Amino acid sequence: MSDIAYALTRLRRRRRLFQTLKKWGSKLRFLLFAVGTCWLFILPSDQYHKNTYISENALLPGQVNTYYSWGQVHEATAFRDNITLISNSSNIEKAAYVENELRKAGLKTAMQNFTVNISGKEISGTNVYGVFNAPRADGTEALVLSASWKSKDGETLNTNGVAIALSIGKFFKGYTYWSKDIIILITDGGEAGVQAWLESYHDHPRSDISSAPLLLRSGAIQAAINLDFPSTNDYKALGIFFEGVNGQLPNLDLINTVIRVCRGSYNIPIMLHDSGHHYSNYDHGNYYDSLHNLLQTMRHQALCHPTGSHGLFFRYKIDAITLYGHTSARISNSFSFMEIGSIVESTFRSLNNLLEHLHQSFFFYLLPTPERYISIGSYLPPALLLAVGLILHALELWGKTGDEYTEGPVSENYHPKSSSSNGDANYIVPLPYNNRPRQILFPMTVLIVTHFAGLLIFFVITNHFSYNQLSKIFGIQEFIFTLSLTTSISIAIPATLIQVRSLNNKPLSKQIPKPASDWMVLKSFTLAFTAMIISCLSVLNFSLAVFISLMVIIPFSLFEPTPKHQILQYLQLLVLIIISPPGILLFSGTNIDEFLRWALMEYELLGSYLLPFICCFYWPNILVYSVIVFSSDYEN
């Protein structure tokens, strides 16, 4: 076959492909959208997920005799009474009490004063920790048992949590079977205190955290258990919180170990987060309970916020979870220090058996119930189907702007001279996309300018508390000044781009063919870019990718210029405003100022990528579509 015949064959195949895409593309992409969305609602079904299991055989959870007894319970009760008495004391006094008790128990102790300057707010406190050096090891590995002075709500005192941590630290010192050092850590200032201690422990100094270097250390931390048992009451159910910063999760074996221990001799009811539904032995709940648990997990992951102090350990590849005491569950039986101490002891005995870091089980999973899991291979396809639907739409629009979708014979603008095997010459070789030239200058300009606007908005927000002098000059608050700047940018940039396009709305001359509609090219680029973001994000943070997909799929697929129906144009603009970040906050009733301070704290202190993602990726695409909606077709 000659080169010309081969080129013609390829052209015919490509034409048939694009004709098929033109005929079935819209139906196929909406089918993908429907399948992907329905798939998400199949995930909570009991037939879809599997029973959890222990992958690391060395853990042997619940297979040891526990020795935590009533003597330790009385000690924990005494600690609780003393902590209640000093609850209104200063941070230094409370830290001194804890250090004194750990030192009396025989642990090496140290204190850490820290000051964190984040988002115009200063957080000061004192951490205290004690190290029990394992008698059967060289101190190269360690386990952490932590408790914060304040519960995860930031208001209630974690009285029982600190008391049980002191009791267990003293109890562990009396046994010689430990092969890993144990660190008892009592933190102050909430997440800021944990972050300050971790930064110092791993020699990662930061300019916004002022703290003295730690003089007392141990080995590499293998795992951590955070205790959060607020007030002095008994508890009805044990809550497990496991999400970390940016949707990170601990190794599933750590969660399974705690659940196996609870299911052993204690039969403690377990609750995922604060879902309201507790699970006992062989209880898998129903579809709606599983759906609620999945939605809670996905909400925490999408916000990129850790559900407890344990979430900060993930940054250093340390698996950790928080054990929380629920008092509001409708259960007749209750548990207190005896059961909590035994659960922690048995869990640490299992972790003490580890020969290497937890790695056998899953790091990507969803938990519809405490003892059922969904692996990444089962929950990832819905997000990818949604992304593929956007890609098909992008290809369909790209084809419409070229020659493959034009009716009649292909263009003959290109006449290469070529000789075939039989000596013929002057063959006409038609090439695709050569009849109607695409103009990508304006679409690329829009994409670059809108994403630069996103960076500018991000810069304005991250410097929110640096506008004190400017806000005083204009006589308005810092928040109002920041909100005015971001609103002005998000309005001025699309309006300017729309005006520039309207001034250049005609071809240069009659001799030059009319260019294809550049709003189609712009929409094609935007859909492809959005699909790429969703595909990449679905692996890093599946929940955030799904929520973004469900919000933008219908508007991004259906919205286009309607210059002859201005009411429809403004309705499309209204929808874009609603799904924009300010619109979501406004229509959800969220206090924008509080959310801004929270998002800045998460970004600057914890390294959350929610704020930069919203400003630099999500918001610019909304601005691009506002330009598309008010574009007009060259050929109308």
PyMOL commands that set and color helices and strands:
alter all, ss='L'
color gray80, all
select helices_A, chain A and resi 3-42+57-59+70-85+91-104+159-172+191-201+245-247+252-266+287-302+309-316+337-352+376-400+403-405+441-462+464-466+468-474+478-503+518-540+542-558+566-579+581-587+592-606+610-629
alter helices_A, ss='H'
color red, helices_A
select strands_A, chain A and resi 50-51+108-118+121-132+141-148+181-187+209-211+220-228+237-241+270-272+319-326+365-369+372-375
alter strands_A, ss='S'
color yellow, strands_A
deselect
rebuild
show_as cartoon
